[in-house]
């Protein structure tokens, strides 16, 4: 599942928890959103590192 979908799923859980007064569901929603944000950040960092690595390889050639 992509991070956008995970974040949306978390947001839906959070809203549903708020509406129903279910604090655990609300907290799960916030947690899901944070995990999606962290996963997105880590993927971005990995892609940037790969780009740097590739440019360094290219410079050596």
Secondary structure, 3 states (H helix, E strand, C coil): CCHHHHHHHHHHHHHHHHHHCCHHHHHHHHHHHHHHHHHHHHHHHHHHHHHHHHHHHHHHC
